[in-house]
Amino acid sequence: MLLISALLFCVGAAAGHELAAGIGAAAYMGSAVLKPWLHTGNMSGISISGINREIWQNHLIENIYPGNEFLLAMSDESEYVNYLTVHSPQAVGTPNVVKNRDLTVGTAVNTNTRVDVTLDWSIDEYTTDPFKITNAEEVQLSYNKRESILYNQQMKLRKVIAENIIIDLAATGTATLPADYGGGTNNNILRTSGIFNNDPANVQASVAYTAGATGNRLNVTLWDVAAAATHLDNLDVPSEGRAMLMSSQAYAQLRLDLIATKYRDFTAEVDPKTGKIGKLLGFDLYMRSKVCVYDNSGTPVVKAYGAAGAATDNDAILFWQFAHAAKAIGDVHVFETLNDATRYGDIYSALLRMGAHKVRVSEVGIGAIVQKASA
């Protein structure tokens, strides 16, 4: 097996130029990543077919994060996964603290015990449609279609999973705060203000840009980021590990305001390795093409994945603290049926179980800034 693996690697490297010329950049990228351990045909009388599923499964996990680095700004509860359920241990209660305790001999001191519980939450199962590669394609095509298909499956899984996890983390604005936070509703949905250059008399708006939306929306500005920081501060959420995720359109609006303020060097902490595009008022900033969409109810409600756009829809920025948002990855499988007698070819598909949740039902440490329509 070691010899075969080495031969596969060499043949894969030599075939790179051929692939680049025959199929184009996208397929070539898939080939460059996957070639060392995918089907390469016959070599010196040895028949090699199929894929190394273990390596491909690991590759699926590793490639969830590129382009979605915001997931790394969340705690990981993968070790607690049991099929589709995560059994997350939770501490119940906090210790009592006494100032200048009386330690006189004979003075009773209460001894307490802590009984921890588990918070169970579910992850989702994502599967790709099966793809068939016919025997004729194996013989006639000048490139390895299997590699191209597996690469495309990986890219689509990455996109769909990330967009669903974002919705899982979206603030509701209806959770109840515990008594030690004063009780009442956790008003963790803020609205954009449009206040430009920290001047309440200078309010700016832009044309709505989410699919199907019409009219104008107040811009996201530094004022709104400060409001998000204040919201977390008021709930004693740790300042370390705060993150904020925004769409490219929202980032463009924020950047215009930052250029007009003293925060012109906020990109000094850009880190391509972690995906951070800057640090602002304690938040590590992350960006992707789209985040999530809320409706325009009195308390806005996040729209489901794939929901049709509406005229009153609003873009949203999410913010959270590392310990208050968690992700988990469960089973990963790549399925392969070689030489299917009824399909006249090979069949491939993939399955990955993953999810995220707000660690506390009170949604402390989680929030959203939702666009507001201009007057």
C-alpha positions as CSV (number, residue, x, y, z in Angstrom):
1,M,0.0,0.0,0.0
2,L,2.8,2.4,0.7
3,L,4.3,1.8,-2.7
4,I,0.9,2.3,-4.4
5,S,0.3,5.6,-2.4
6,A,3.8,6.8,-3.5
7,L,3.1,6.0,-7.1
8,L,-0.3,7.7,-7.0
9,F,1.3,10.9,-5.6
10,C,3.9,10.9,-8.4
11,V,1.4,10.3,-11.2
12,G,-0.9,13.0,-9.7
13,A,1.9,15.6,-9.7
14,A,2.9,14.8,-13.3
15,A,-0.7,15.1,-14.5
16,G,-1.2,18.6,-13.1
17,H,-0.2,20.4,-16.4
18,E,-2.5,18.2,-18.4
19,L,-5.4,19.0,-16.2
20,A,-4.8,22.7,-16.3
21,A,-4.9,22.7,-20.1
22,G,-7.9,20.4,-20.4
23,I,-10.6,21.6,-18.0
24,G,-9.8,25.1,-16.7
25,A,-9.0,26.7,-13.4
26,A,-11.8,25.3,-11.2
27,A,-11.3,21.7,-12.1
28,Y,-7.5,22.1,-12.0
29,M,-7.7,23.5,-8.4
30,G,-9.7,20.4,-7.4
31,S,-7.2,18.2,-9.0
32,A,-4.2,20.0,-7.4
33,V,-5.8,19.4,-4.0
34,L,-7.1,15.9,-4.4
35,K,-4.9,14.3,-7.1
36,P,-2.5,12.4,-4.7
37,W,-5.2,10.1,-3.5
38,L,-7.8,9.8,-6.2
39,H,-8.4,7.3,-9.0
40,T,-5.7,7.4,-11.7
41,G,-6.4,4.3,-13.8
42,N,-3.9,1.5,-14.5
43,M,-0.2,1.7,-13.7
44,S,2.3,-1.0,-14.7
45,G,-0.4,-3.7,-14.6
46,I,-1.8,-2.6,-11.2
47,S,-5.5,-1.6,-11.3
48,I,-6.2,1.3,-9.0
49,S,-9.8,2.4,-8.7
50,G,-11.9,4.5,-6.4
51,I,-10.8,7.0,-3.7
52,N,-9.2,7.0,-0.3
53,R,-12.3,7.8,1.6
54,E,-10.6,8.3,4.9
55,I,-8.4,11.0,3.5
56,W,-11.3,12.6,1.6
57,Q,-13.4,12.7,4.8
58,N,-10.6,14.4,6.7
59,H,-10.3,16.8,3.8
60,L,-14.0,17.7,4.0
61,I,-13.6,18.7,7.7
62,E,-10.5,20.7,7.2
63,N,-12.0,22.6,4.3
64,I,-15.1,23.7,6.1
65,Y,-13.2,26.7,7.5
66,P,-11.4,28.4,4.5
67,G,-13.7,31.3,3.6
68,N,-15.7,30.8,6.8
69,E,-13.1,31.6,9.4
70,F,-15.7,33.1,11.7
71,L,-16.4,29.5,12.7
72,L,-13.0,29.5,14.5
73,A,-14.2,32.3,16.7
74,M,-16.7,30.0,18.4
75,S,-16.0,27.3,21.0
76,D,-16.0,23.7,19.8
77,E,-18.2,21.0,21.4
78,S,-17.5,18.3,18.9
79,E,-16.2,15.9,21.6
80,Y,-19.7,15.7,23.1
81,V,-21.4,14.6,19.9
82,N,-23.5,11.4,19.9
83,Y,-24.9,10.9,16.4
84,L,-27.1,14.0,15.9
85,T,-27.2,15.1,19.6
86,V,-24.6,17.1,21.5
87,H,-24.5,16.5,25.2
88,S,-22.8,19.7,26.4
89,P,-21.9,19.8,30.2
90,Q,-23.3,22.8,32.0
91,A,-22.3,24.1,35.4
92,V,-25.3,24.8,37.7
93,G,-25.0,27.7,40.1
94,T,-22.0,29.8,41.2
95,P,-20.1,29.7,44.5
96,N,-21.0,32.1,47.3
97,V,-18.3,34.6,48.1
98,V,-18.0,36.1,51.6
99,K,-15.8,39.1,52.5
100,N,-13.8,38.8,55.7
101,R,-15.3,35.4,56.6
102,D,-15.4,34.7,60.4
103,L,-13.0,31.8,60.9
104,T,-13.3,31.6,64.6
105,V,-13.2,28.0,65.9
106,G,-16.8,26.7,66.2
107,T,-18.2,29.0,63.5
108,A,-20.2,27.1,61.0
109,V,-19.2,27.3,57.4
110,N,-21.6,26.1,54.8
111,T,-20.1,23.4,52.5
112,N,-21.9,23.2,49.2
113,T,-21.8,20.7,46.3
114,R,-22.3,21.4,42.6
115,V,-24.4,19.0,40.5
116,D,-23.7,19.6,36.9
117,V,-26.2,18.8,34.1
118,T,-26.0,18.4,30.3
119,L,-27.6,20.7,27.8
120,D,-28.6,18.7,24.8
121,W,-28.8,20.2,21.4
122,S,-29.0,18.9,17.9
123,I,-26.7,19.2,14.9
124,D,-27.9,18.8,11.3
125,E,-27.1,16.3,8.6
126,Y,-26.0,17.6,5.2
127,T,-25.8,15.3,2.2
128,T,-24.9,15.9,-1.4
129,D,-26.9,14.5,-4.3
130,P,-25.2,11.4,-5.7
131,F,-23.1,11.9,-8.8
132,K,-22.6,9.3,-11.5
133,I,-19.4,8.9,-13.6
134,T,-20.1,6.6,-16.5
135,N,-17.7,4.1,-17.9
136,A,-17.6,6.1,-21.2
137,E,-16.6,9.2,-19.3
138,E,-13.7,7.4,-17.7
139,V,-12.5,6.3,-21.1
140,Q,-13.1,9.3,-23.3
141,L,-12.5,12.4,-21.1
142,S,-9.0,13.9,-21.0
143,Y,-9.4,14.9,-17.4
144,N,-10.4,13.1,-14.2
145,K,-14.1,14.0,-13.7
146,R,-14.1,12.2,-10.3
147,E,-11.8,14.8,-8.9
148,S,-13.8,17.7,-10.3
149,I,-17.0,16.3,-8.8
150,L,-15.6,15.8,-5.4
151,Y,-14.1,19.3,-5.3
152,N,-17.5,20.8,-6.3
153,Q,-19.2,18.8,-3.6
154,Q,-16.8,20.1,-1.0
155,M,-17.3,23.7,-2.1
156,K,-21.1,23.4,-2.0
157,L,-21.1,21.7,1.4
158,R,-18.9,24.5,2.8
159,K,-21.3,27.2,1.6
160,V,-24.6,25.6,2.7
161,I,-23.3,24.5,6.1
162,A,-21.9,28.0,6.9
163,E,-25.1,29.8,5.9
164,N,-27.2,27.5,8.0
165,I,-24.9,27.9,11.0
166,I,-25.2,31.7,10.8
167,I,-29.0,31.3,11.1
168,D,-28.6,29.0,14.1
169,L,-26.6,31.8,15.8
170,A,-28.9,34.7,14.9
171,A,-30.3,36.6,17.9
172,T,-34.1,36.5,18.5
173,G,-34.6,39.6,20.7
174,T,-37.1,37.5,22.7
175,A,-35.0,35.5,25.2
176,T,-35.4,36.1,28.9
177,L,-32.5,37.2,31.0
178,P,-31.8,35.4,34.2
179,A,-32.5,37.0,37.6
180,D,-28.8,37.9,38.2
181,Y,-28.9,40.0,35.0
182,G,-32.1,41.8,36.1
183,G,-34.6,39.6,34.4
184,G,-36.8,40.8,31.5
185,T,-36.3,40.5,27.8
186,N,-32.8,40.3,26.3
187,N,-33.1,43.1,23.7
188,N,-30.2,41.8,21.7
189,I,-31.4,43.0,18.3
190,L,-30.1,46.5,17.6
191,R,-31.0,48.5,14.5
192,T,-28.7,50.5,12.3
193,S,-28.6,54.2,13.1
194,G,-26.9,55.7,10.0
195,I,-25.1,58.2,12.3
196,F,-22.1,59.2,10.3
197,N,-18.8,60.5,11.8
198,N,-20.3,60.2,15.3
199,D,-22.6,63.2,14.5
200,P,-26.3,62.4,15.3
201,A,-27.3,65.3,13.0
202,N,-25.5,63.5,10.1
203,V,-27.6,60.5,9.2
204,Q,-26.9,58.5,6.0
205,A,-28.8,55.9,4.2
206,S,-28.3,53.7,1.1
207,V,-30.4,51.7,-1.3
208,A,-31.5,48.3,0.1
209,Y,-29.4,45.5,-1.4
210,T,-30.7,42.2,-0.1
211,A,-32.6,40.1,-2.8
212,G,-36.1,41.6,-3.4
213,A,-35.7,44.5,-0.9
214,T,-36.8,48.0,-2.0
215,G,-36.4,51.5,-0.5
216,N,-33.5,52.8,1.6
217,R,-31.9,51.5,4.8
218,L,-29.9,53.4,7.4
219,N,-26.1,52.7,7.0
220,V,-24.2,50.7,9.5
221,T,-21.6,52.9,11.2
222,L,-19.1,53.0,14.0
223,W,-22.0,54.3,16.2
224,D,-23.7,50.9,15.8
225,V,-20.6,48.9,16.6
226,A,-20.2,50.9,19.8
227,A,-23.8,50.1,20.7
228,A,-23.1,46.4,20.2
229,A,-20.1,46.7,22.5
230,T,-22.1,48.5,25.1
231,H,-24.8,45.9,25.0
232,L,-22.3,43.1,25.8
233,D,-20.6,45.3,28.4
234,N,-23.9,45.8,30.3
235,L,-24.2,42.0,30.6
236,D,-20.7,41.6,31.9
237,V,-19.7,39.6,28.8
238,P,-15.9,39.2,28.6
239,S,-14.2,41.6,26.3
240,E,-11.8,39.0,25.1
241,G,-12.9,36.8,22.3
242,R,-15.6,39.1,20.8
243,A,-16.4,38.6,17.1
244,M,-18.5,40.4,14.5
245,L,-19.6,39.0,11.2
246,M,-20.9,41.2,8.4
247,S,-21.7,41.1,4.7
248,S,-19.4,42.7,2.2
249,Q,-22.0,45.4,1.6
250,A,-22.3,46.3,5.3
251,Y,-18.5,46.3,5.5
252,A,-18.3,48.8,2.7
253,Q,-20.7,51.1,4.6
254,L,-18.8,50.8,7.8
255,R,-15.5,51.4,6.1
256,L,-16.7,54.7,4.7
257,D,-17.6,55.9,8.2
258,L,-14.2,54.7,9.6
259,I,-12.3,56.6,7.0
260,A,-14.1,59.8,8.3
261,T,-13.1,59.0,11.9
262,K,-10.0,58.5,13.9
263,Y,-10.3,54.7,13.4
264,R,-8.5,54.8,10.1
265,D,-6.0,52.1,11.2
266,F,-8.5,49.5,12.3
267,T,-7.2,47.2,9.6
268,A,-3.8,47.1,11.3
269,E,-4.8,43.7,12.7
270,V,-5.8,42.1,9.5
271,D,-4.7,38.4,9.5
272,P,-5.2,36.4,6.3
273,K,-4.5,33.2,8.3
274,T,-7.4,33.7,10.6
275,G,-9.7,35.5,8.2
276,K,-9.9,38.6,10.4
277,I,-10.3,41.8,8.4
278,G,-9.7,44.1,11.3
279,K,-10.3,44.8,15.0
280,L,-12.7,47.5,16.1
281,L,-13.9,48.4,19.6
282,G,-12.8,45.0,20.9
283,F,-14.5,43.0,18.1
284,D,-12.5,40.8,15.7
285,L,-14.2,41.6,12.3
286,Y,-15.1,38.9,9.8
287,M,-16.7,39.3,6.4
288,R,-18.4,37.1,3.8
289,S,-20.5,37.9,0.8
290,K,-23.8,37.3,2.7
291,V,-24.7,36.8,6.4
292,C,-28.4,36.5,7.1
293,V,-31.6,38.4,6.5
294,Y,-34.3,39.5,9.0
295,D,-37.8,40.6,8.2
296,N,-39.2,43.9,9.4
297,S,-41.4,42.9,12.2
298,G,-41.6,45.0,15.4
299,T,-39.0,42.6,16.7
300,P,-37.3,41.4,13.5
301,V,-37.2,37.7,12.9
302,V,-34.4,36.0,11.0
303,K,-35.6,34.4,7.8
304,A,-35.1,30.7,7.1
305,Y,-32.4,29.4,4.8
306,G,-33.4,29.8,1.1
307,A,-36.5,31.9,1.9
308,A,-37.7,34.2,-0.9
309,G,-36.7,37.8,-0.6
310,A,-39.2,40.5,0.3
311,A,-39.4,44.3,-0.2
312,T,-39.0,45.0,3.6
313,D,-36.1,42.6,4.2
314,N,-33.0,43.8,6.0
315,D,-29.4,42.7,6.1
316,A,-27.9,41.9,9.5
317,I,-24.6,41.9,11.3
318,L,-24.0,39.2,14.0
319,F,-21.8,39.6,17.0
320,W,-20.9,37.2,19.8
321,Q,-18.4,36.2,22.4
322,F,-16.3,33.0,22.0
323,A,-17.7,31.1,25.0
324,H,-21.3,32.0,24.3
325,A,-21.4,30.4,20.8
326,A,-20.5,26.8,20.0
327,K,-20.2,24.6,17.0
328,A,-19.9,20.8,16.7
329,I,-18.9,18.4,13.9
330,G,-20.2,14.9,14.0
331,D,-19.8,12.0,11.5
332,V,-18.3,12.6,8.1
333,H,-18.8,10.0,5.3
334,V,-17.9,9.8,1.6
335,F,-19.9,7.1,-0.2
336,E,-18.7,5.3,-3.2
337,T,-20.2,2.6,-5.3
338,L,-17.9,1.3,-8.0
339,N,-19.0,-0.3,-11.3
340,D,-22.7,-0.1,-10.5
341,A,-24.3,-2.7,-12.8
342,T,-27.6,-0.7,-13.1
343,R,-25.9,2.7,-13.6
344,Y,-23.1,1.7,-15.8
345,G,-20.5,3.7,-13.8
346,D,-19.4,4.8,-10.4
347,I,-21.6,6.7,-7.9
348,Y,-20.3,9.2,-5.3
349,S,-21.9,11.3,-2.6
350,A,-20.9,12.8,0.8
351,L,-22.5,13.3,4.2
352,L,-21.4,15.6,7.0
353,R,-23.1,16.3,10.3
354,M,-22.5,19.8,11.8
355,G,-24.3,22.5,13.7
356,A,-24.1,25.4,16.1
357,H,-26.0,26.9,18.9
358,K,-26.3,29.8,21.4
359,V,-24.8,28.4,24.5
360,R,-27.2,30.1,26.9
361,V,-31.0,30.1,26.4
362,S,-30.9,33.7,27.6
363,E,-28.8,34.5,24.5
364,V,-26.3,36.4,26.7
365,G,-23.2,37.1,24.6
366,I,-25.1,37.0,21.3
367,G,-26.5,39.9,19.3
368,A,-27.4,41.3,15.9
369,I,-27.5,44.7,14.3
370,V,-30.3,44.7,11.8
371,Q,-30.9,47.3,9.1
372,K,-33.6,49.9,9.7
373,A,-35.6,51.6,7.0
374,S,-34.8,55.3,6.6
375,A,-37.6,57.8,7.1
